[in-house]
Amino acid sequence: MCGVIGVIGVIGVSVPLYQAKAELFRMLGHPVRIQVLELLQGGPKPVRDLLAAIEIESSSLSQQLAVLRRSGIVTATRDGSRVVYALAGGDVTELMGAARRILSDLLSSRRELLEELRESEASP
């Protein structure tokens, strides 16, 4: 009998680990959310700084921050009238670094393949 490791999902129902991982990656699957996470790697930032760096409507940023906050990947604290966001843990920084390395490797191998293709087209 093959067991499936499960975790408790957002609504309190046990879901298989692979499904929970898929939900994590789905949550990360928006360019604005990635930008926010990359900006927060430099330390906590108030919403106005995030808005200035990302240059989108405040309602759109607010929506994306809410998704990140609900997932638990960022935290929000009130500092007077400002809301300051921070990464919930250092693992997010590691994940972003790993994604950058993977993307770099993929693009590098594609560039090599493209060069090889061009060379083969130039040969008689």
Number of C-alpha atoms within 10 A of each C-alpha: 3 4 6 10 10 14 16 12 14 11 6 8 10 13 15 15 15 13 13 17 12 11 14 13 11 10 16 17 11 11 10 17 18 16 13 24 22 16 18 20 17 11 10 17 19 17 19 13 13 19 16 10 12 15 11 12 9 15 9 12 19 13 12 18 22 15 16 22 17 11 15 13 19 21 19 20 12 10 9 7 6 12 14 18 22 21 25 15 13 9 11 17 16 12 11 15 13 12 12 12 12 12 12 12 12 11 12 12 12 12 12 11 12 12 12 12 11 11 10 10 9 8 6 4
